Amino acid sequence: MAYPPQYSANHIVDPVTGFIENPAYTSAFDAPKKQVFIRRLIANGLSVYDTCDELSMSHHTYFKHYNTDAVFKEAVDEAMREYGDRLEGVARRNALNPRSVIERIFILKSLFPHKYADQRAQGSTLINLVFDNKSLDDLRKRTEIIDV
């Protein structure tokens, strides 16, 4: 069986979750630990670093698995979408409270951007400049010459 470049032959796919794990390491970030991580991530308000600290693991481990385990990445992304949807629901309900002026402003801006979004001044233009390494080197040399 051919493995994608980021996987080695000793990695397996958990049949229940679809998460990638390495059974050679008993303390590895295996499928059950990934499920716990996702639950704790939601409970910690999507703070990856707080969740890693709580579970006594390196954030590097999380990011490595997030970037190499497509099923785990999708599960984390789904948890984030669900959390965002729930948070938005709370914000929308709170916006109806007469004291929640700031929340109401943000909800109105998101629902009716043509009416409530910040408008740029007439005639203003946004310009993005992209420089390659050669152009940046030329600018540095020019600056050095000017400084002399």
Secondary structure, DSSP 8 states (H G I E B T S, - for coil): ----TT--TT-EE-TTT--EE-TT-TTS--HHHHHHHHHHHHHTTT-HHHHHHHTT--HHHHHHHHHH-HHHHHHHHHHHHHHHHHHHHHHHHHHTSTT-HHHHHHHHHHH-HHHHS----TT---------HHHHHHHHHHHHHHH-
